[in-house]
Amino acid sequence: MLRVLVVTGGPHARSSAGWPAVEFLLAQIRGFRPDVEVVQRALSAPDIVLPPAAYADAVVARAAAGDPAFALSEILIGELETCDLLVITTPIHNFTVPAALKAWIDYVLRIGRTFDATPTGKVGRLKDRPTFVLVTSGGFHQGERANQLDFLSGYLRYALRTVGIDSVNFVYLQGMAYGSEAVAQAIAEGIERIRSLMPAVVT
Ligand SMILES: Cc1cc2nc3c(=O)[nH]c(=O)nc-3n(C[C@H](O)[C@H](O)[C@H](O)COP(=O)(O)O)c2cc1C
């Protein structure tokens, strides 16, 4: 059984402009491995709330994993720990991850639980696993047409590395604000990128 966790970081979830590329990716994965189980985690209210004070206090106090303040964090970490392949699909919001995806990061990166702080830096406790990050954006932040900085990719790569996930592949779906032709082109380019990555990622 190959367990795939799909985390949708933006407000549109499955109605994201980039969802056809996610469906293509999942179909490709099923093509390589018929024994796929897909778990969806939409990062939206009421399930996902911004980390409250009780959570912040429990993190700083290094409270036990069973502390009630860690309930949501434990659920999200459990989903991540038990997946074999991670897919994160997210828009860029003001040059970086949307607030809901940042909240997921704050629940999942937990000192003493998913990483340790050592004198030489933070060391992840989770095993590495193949990861795809599909990034939708209204404009362009990569390549010849880039006219804005991308604070999402480096940050998300660093955050995932902190818990031990290093094998991260980015797929960019850019220019989604430029009409249906631009969207179709972005999806086509994203699909080509997924196709080129697949054989090495899923075996
Ligand atoms: C609050 C907000 C901030 C945004 N910031 C950016 C940005 O910094 N750069 C960009 O290219 N697009 C930006 N966009 C546009 C979205 O990235 C774009 O509409 C994307 O296609 C949405 O994808 P989705 O359908 O997956 O939600 C922003 C959109 C919103 C709602």
The ligand as a Tripos MOL2 file, in Angstrom:
@<TRIPOS>MOLECULE
LIG
   31    33     1     0     0
SMALL
NO_CHARGES

@<TRIPOS>ATOM
      1 C1         -4.3770   37.1230   -0.8620 C.3       1 LIG1
      2 C2         -3.7580   36.7860   -2.1790 C.ar      1 LIG1
      3 C3         -2.4300   37.0960   -2.4090 C.ar      1 LIG1
      4 C4         -1.8470   36.7780   -3.6260 C.ar      1 LIG1
      5 N1         -0.5160   37.0380   -3.8050 N.ar      1 LIG1
      6 C5          0.0820   36.6970   -4.9620 C.ar      1 LIG1
      7 C6          1.4840   36.9310   -5.1550 C.ar      1 LIG1
      8 O1          2.1990   37.4000   -4.2890 O.2       1 LIG1
      9 N2          2.0110   36.5740   -6.3500 N.ar      1 LIG1
     10 C7          1.2700   36.0160   -7.3600 C.ar      1 LIG1
     11 O2          1.8240   35.7240   -8.4140 O.2       1 LIG1
     12 N3         -0.0540   35.7710   -7.1930 N.ar      1 LIG1
     13 C8         -0.6510   36.0950   -6.0230 C.ar      1 LIG1
     14 N4         -1.9900   35.8330   -5.8350 N.ar      1 LIG1
     15 C9         -2.7390   35.1730   -6.9030 C.3       1 LIG1
     16 C10        -2.8580   33.6690   -6.6800 C.3       1 LIG1
     17 O3         -1.5980   33.0790   -6.4440 O.3       1 LIG1
     18 C11        -3.4940   33.0480   -7.9180 C.3       1 LIG1
     19 O4         -4.8080   33.5620   -8.0620 O.3       1 LIG1
     20 C12        -3.5170   31.5410   -7.8910 C.3       1 LIG1
     21 O5         -3.7870   31.0830   -9.1770 O.3       1 LIG1
     22 C13        -4.5800   31.0050   -6.9740 C.3       1 LIG1
     23 O6         -4.5050   29.6260   -7.0210 O.3       1 LIG1
     24 P1         -5.6670   28.6940   -6.4600 P.3       1 LIG1
     25 O7         -6.7090   28.5990   -7.5360 O.co2     1 LIG1
     26 O8         -4.9040   27.4210   -6.2270 O.co2     1 LIG1
     27 O9         -6.1910   29.3350   -5.2080 O.co2     1 LIG1
     28 C14        -2.6010   36.1470   -4.6430 C.ar      1 LIG1
     29 C15        -3.9510   35.8410   -4.3970 C.ar      1 LIG1
     30 C16        -4.5230   36.1540   -3.1920 C.ar      1 LIG1
     31 C17        -5.9730   35.7950   -2.9460 C.3       1 LIG1
@<TRIPOS>BOND
     1     1     2 1
     2     2     3 ar
     3     2    30 ar
     4     3     4 ar
     5     4     5 ar
     6     4    28 ar
     7     5     6 ar
     8     6     7 ar
     9     6    13 1
    10     7     8 2
    11     7     9 ar
    12     9    10 ar
    13    10    11 2
    14    10    12 ar
    15    12    13 ar
    16    13    14 ar
    17    14    15 1
    18    14    28 ar
    19    15    16 1
    20    16    17 1
    21    16    18 1
    22    18    19 1
    23    18    20 1
    24    20    21 1
    25    20    22 1
    26    22    23 1
    27    23    24 1
    28    24    25 2
    29    24    26 1
    30    24    27 1
    31    28    29 ar
    32    29    30 ar
    33    30    31 1
@<TRIPOS>SUBSTRUCTURE
     1 LIG1         1 GROUP 0 **** ****
